[in-house]
Amino acid sequence: MRRILTVDDSSSVRQMVSFTLRKAGYEVVEAVDGKDGLGKVGSEKFDLIVTDLNMPQMDGIQMITAVRKLPGYSFVPILMLTTESQAEKKDAGRKAGATGWIVKPFNADQLISSDSEARQISADRSGE
């Protein structure tokens, strides 16, 4: 079973993402912000990370930058799930290491298909 970390300071968004992914057969772990997410990534292994951009303590881009430096996380897919849609924000996310970008509100099919697309991109980058 694929393990997914969802990181968002909004409990309702975390619950919606978790519900959607669990219903599709994934194991989901929740984090309340980037700092909490980074701590969980440092102590557990995940197959996908879904993170918000704007959060207290550590935003999504800061978290992604830190995650990409950890052993075993160079090619793990990371999706940004955010209300932000500006090109500059997306570019900053890509530069930090985000694999994909989903604008809120999202639907279940969009989230599940984004996981598949992100896995393919990560596999291509890692040479698998």
Secondary structure, DSSP 8 states (H G I E B T S, - for coil): --EEEEE-S-HHHHHHHHHHHHHTT-EEEEESSHHHHHHHHHHS--SEEEE-SS-SSS-HHHHHHHHTTSTT-SSS-EEEEES---HHHHHHHHHHT--EEEESS--HHHHHHHHHHHHHHHHHHHT-
